[in-house]
Amino acid sequence: MHSLLFAFLSLIGMAAVVMLAAKLMDDRALRRVWDSLAAASDGERFTESMVRDLPDPARRYLLHAIQPGTRLAASVQLSMEGTFRLRADKPWMEMRAEQIIAVPHGFVWTARIGRGLMQLTASDHLVGGEGLLQARLWGVLPALKSSGENCSRSQIGRLAVESLMLPSSLLPSRGVHWEAPDDVTAIARFRIEEETVELRITVAPDGRPLSVTLPRWGTKTEDGSWGYEIFGGILTAESSFAGYRIPTALRAGWHFGTDRYFEFFTATIHSAEFK
């Protein structure tokens, strides 16, 4: 009996060591990805002439988001807290996260979600066209991992939405084409890897972005297969950081603007460091 117990405990110990080693390897890999996105600005500064020829809603938005004379950032690092849920019938869980965004190159998001027995550490990233989503229970036990072409395409949609956190990435000089079907809507089209994304922003008279939507690849279709569905968010507050004005309170989900809307993410941005 003692030998069986010892063997059982030894197996548990070996499994724990293997899982901890895997976690450390993943953490180092994620750090390398983060560092690769932390590029510095080339020193160019924003001027009103850069948006002079844009449709009025797009020009209002960019002049509101970037103060003239501001250095055009290549990336932004964010600190946030909020709530998250997996499904509409699941409870909301507390979330604290750090993120780096470098449009169009990629992003990294790392978070602690929940507490106690249901505490997860999660990471979400896209770099070089490759997306990865993973989560660990208590920071060690593998709970979720998604990668491959479908995951990468979905991550491209996320990066496109979050370009609002890096307004310099939405300038015409960065390859963004702007249209305006009416006085309150600005549509930005640009490429991330092999995807052409279409970002639709509702713009207030003073230039504030009020909401953002786009067709995003995911499994929120009626039959659960992969396909494009409308993803979007409501932007309820904003703050200024080093010459940029960005949304700092938001709610987001799938099927935005329909009776099927599933809101699963809320966040308040506490800090933003532009580079």
C-alpha positions in Angstrom: 0.0 0.0 0.0 2.8 2.4 0.9 4.6 1.7 -2.3 1.4 2.4 -4.4 0.8 5.6 -2.5 4.5 6.7 -3.1 4.2 5.8 -6.8 1.0 7.8 -7.1 2.4 10.8 -5.3 5.6 10.6 -7.5 3.5 10.7 -10.6 1.6 13.7 -9.4 4.9 15.4 -8.6 6.3 14.6 -12.0 3.2 15.9 -13.7 3.4 19.1 -11.7 7.0 19.6 -12.7 6.2 19.0 -16.4 3.3 21.5 -16.3 5.4 24.1 -14.5 8.2 23.7 -17.0 5.7 24.1 -19.8 4.3 27.3 -18.2 7.8 28.8 -17.8 8.6 28.0 -21.5 5.3 29.6 -22.6 6.0 32.7 -20.4 9.4 33.2 -22.0 8.0 32.8 -25.5 5.2 35.3 -24.7 7.8 37.8 -23.3 9.8 37.5 -26.6 6.7 38.2 -28.6 5.9 41.2 -26.4 9.4 42.6 -26.7 9.2 42.2 -30.5 6.2 44.5 -30.7 7.6 47.2 -28.5 9.0 49.2 -31.4 9.9 52.9 -30.9 8.5 55.7 -32.9 10.5 57.0 -35.9 10.1 60.5 -34.6 7.5 61.8 -37.1 4.9 64.2 -35.5 1.3 64.6 -36.3 0.0 67.6 -38.2 -3.5 68.6 -39.3 -2.4 68.4 -42.9 -2.1 64.6 -42.6 -5.9 64.4 -42.4 -6.9 67.5 -44.4 -8.4 65.5 -47.3 -10.3 63.0 -45.3 -14.1 62.8 -45.1 -15.4 65.0 -42.2 -16.2 62.2 -39.7 -12.8 60.6 -40.1 -11.1 64.0 -39.9 -13.0 64.9 -36.8 -12.1 61.6 -35.1 -8.4 61.8 -35.9 -8.1 65.5 -34.9 -9.9 64.6 -31.6 -7.7 61.5 -31.0 -4.2 63.0 -31.8 -3.0 66.4 -30.7 -1.0 68.3 -33.3 2.7 68.0 -32.6 2.3 64.5 -31.0 5.0 62.0 -31.9 3.4 59.2 -34.0 3.6 56.1 -31.9 4.4 52.6 -33.2 2.9 50.8 -30.2 1.0 51.3 -27.0 1.1 49.4 -23.7 -2.1 49.3 -21.6 -3.1 48.4 -18.1 -6.7 47.6 -17.5 -9.3 45.9 -15.2 -12.9 44.8 -15.9 -15.0 41.8 -16.2 -15.3 38.8 -18.5 -17.6 35.8 -19.1 -17.4 32.8 -21.3 -21.1 32.4 -22.2 -24.4 34.3 -21.6 -25.4 31.8 -19.0 -22.1 32.0 -17.1 -21.3 34.6 -14.3 -19.1 37.6 -14.9 -15.6 37.2 -13.5 -13.2 39.9 -12.5 -10.3 40.6 -14.9 -7.0 42.4 -14.6 -4.8 42.6 -17.7 -1.8 44.1 -19.5 -1.6 44.5 -23.2 0.7 45.7 -26.0 -0.8 46.8 -29.4 1.3 47.4 -32.5 -1.0 47.7 -35.5 -0.7 46.0 -38.0 2.1 43.8 -36.6 0.2 42.3 -33.7 -0.7 42.4 -30.0 -0.2 40.5 -26.7 -2.8 40.4 -23.9 -2.1 38.8 -20.6 -4.8 38.5 -17.9 -5.8 37.1 -14.5 -9.5 36.2 -14.6 -11.7 35.2 -11.6 -10.6 34.3 -8.1 -10.3 31.4 -5.7 -11.0 27.9 -7.3 -11.9 29.5 -10.6 -8.9 31.7 -11.1 -7.4 31.6 -14.6 -4.3 33.1 -16.2 -4.9 33.8 -19.8 -3.0 35.1 -22.8 -4.1 36.1 -26.2 -1.7 37.1 -29.0 -1.2 37.7 -32.7 2.3 38.2 -34.3 3.6 37.4 -37.7 0.1 36.3 -38.7 0.0 33.6 -36.1 -2.6 33.7 -33.4 -2.7 31.9 -30.1 -5.2 31.8 -27.2 -4.5 29.9 -24.0 -5.6 29.7 -20.4 -4.4 27.9 -17.3 -6.3 27.2 -14.1 -4.4 28.6 -11.1 -1.7 29.6 -13.5 -0.5 26.0 -14.0 -3.1 23.5 -15.2 -3.9 23.8 -18.9 -7.6 24.8 -19.4 -7.8 26.1 -23.0 -5.6 26.4 -26.0 -6.5 27.5 -29.5 -4.3 28.2 -32.5 -4.3 27.6 -36.3 -5.7 29.5 -39.2 -9.2 30.2 -37.8 -7.8 31.4 -34.5 -5.4 33.7 -36.4 -8.2 35.2 -38.5 -10.2 35.9 -35.4 -7.3 37.6 -33.7 -6.8 39.8 -36.8 -10.4 41.1 -36.1 -9.5 41.8 -32.5 -6.4 43.7 -33.5 -8.4 45.8 -36.0 -10.9 46.9 -33.3 -8.2 47.7 -30.8 -6.5 50.0 -33.3 -8.6 52.8 -31.7 -6.2 52.5 -28.8 -3.4 53.4 -31.2 -4.8 56.3 -33.3 -1.6 56.9 -35.1 -2.1 53.5 -36.8 -5.2 54.8 -38.5 -3.6 57.7 -40.4 -3.8 57.6 -44.2 0.0 57.5 -44.3 -0.2 54.1 -42.5 -2.2 52.6 -45.5 -5.7 53.3 -44.1 -8.4 54.3 -46.6 -11.3 56.3 -45.1 -14.9 56.7 -46.3 -18.0 58.3 -44.8 -21.4 57.2 -45.8 -23.0 59.9 -43.6 -22.2 62.7 -41.1 -21.6 60.4 -38.1 -20.0 57.3 -39.6 -16.3 56.8 -40.5 -15.3 53.6 -42.2 -11.6 52.6 -42.1 -10.3 49.9 -44.5 -6.8 48.5 -44.1 -4.8 45.3 -44.3 -3.5 43.1 -41.5 -1.5 40.2 -42.9 -3.7 38.8 -45.7 -7.0 40.2 -44.4 -8.7 43.4 -45.4 -10.6 44.7 -42.4 -13.4 47.2 -42.4 -13.8 49.2 -39.2 -17.0 51.2 -38.8 -16.8 54.0 -36.2 -19.7 56.1 -35.0 -18.3 59.6 -34.4 -19.8 62.4 -32.2 -19.9 66.0 -33.4 -16.8 66.8 -31.3 -14.9 63.8 -32.7 -15.3 61.3 -29.9 -15.7 57.7 -31.0 -19.0 56.3 -29.6 -19.0 52.8 -30.9 -17.0 50.6 -33.3 -18.0 47.5 -35.2 -16.6 45.1 -37.9 -17.2 41.7 -39.4 -15.0 39.4 -37.3 -14.2 35.7 -38.0 -15.4 33.5 -35.2 -17.7 30.6 -34.1 -20.7 32.8 -33.2 -22.7 31.7 -36.2 -26.1 30.0 -35.6 -24.7 26.5 -36.2 -21.4 27.2 -34.4 -19.3 26.9 -37.5 -16.6 29.4 -38.4 -17.7 32.5 -40.2 -18.0 36.3 -40.2 -20.3 37.9 -37.6 -20.6 41.5 -36.4 -18.4 42.2 -33.4 -18.5 45.6 -31.7 -18.2 47.7 -28.7 -19.6 50.8 -26.9 -17.1 53.4 -25.8 -18.4 55.2 -22.8 -15.4 57.3 -21.5 -12.0 58.5 -22.7 -8.8 60.0 -21.3 -5.7 61.7 -22.6 -2.2 60.3 -22.5 0.9 62.0 -24.0 -1.0 63.8 -26.7 -3.4 60.9 -27.5 -7.1 60.7 -26.5 -8.3 57.1 -26.4 -11.4 55.2 -25.1 -10.9 54.2 -21.4 -14.2 52.6 -20.7 -15.8 50.1 -23.1 -18.1 47.1 -23.4 -17.8 44.6 -26.3 -19.4 41.5 -27.7 -20.7 39.5 -30.7 -23.8 40.3 -32.8 -23.5 43.9 -31.9 -26.6 46.0 -32.6 -28.9 43.0 -32.9 -31.2 41.1 -30.5 -28.6 38.3 -30.4 -26.0 40.6 -28.8 -23.7 38.7 -26.5 -21.7 41.1 -24.4 -18.8 39.3 -22.7 -16.0 41.9 -22.1 -15.9 45.1 -20.1 -12.8 47.1 -19.4 -11.5 50.3 -17.8 -8.1 51.5 -19.0 -5.9 52.9 -16.2 -2.7 53.7 -18.1 -1.4 53.9 -21.6 2.2 54.3 -22.6 2.9 55.2 -26.2 6.2 54.4 -27.9 
